[in-house]
Amino acid sequence: MNNAESIEKTIRDTLVNQIAMKQVEFLELDEDLTLDSLSQAELRVFIAGEYDVPTDIVALPVAATETLEALISHIQNATTTAA
């Protein structure tokens, strides 16, 4: 099972290193990520590969990617449901 701290670290590292969003290092969990459409797509591809959860717009709505908190919660719920 993926715990929140592990998911947060992985997502932050991915956003900083692969999607080039250096400001993510300083964001609080409830602050808006302000992802553009390309970053949104790259993040969805990463999440699908890393956590083996569906990331189409229905399974992972935009609201679930607006903050780190929402994203972590969504991944935890999806991986718990799939287990």
Secondary structure by P-SEA (a helix, b strand, c coil): cccaaaaaaaaaaaaaccccccccccccccccccccaaaaaaaaaaaaaacccccccccccccccccaaaaaaaaaaaaaaac
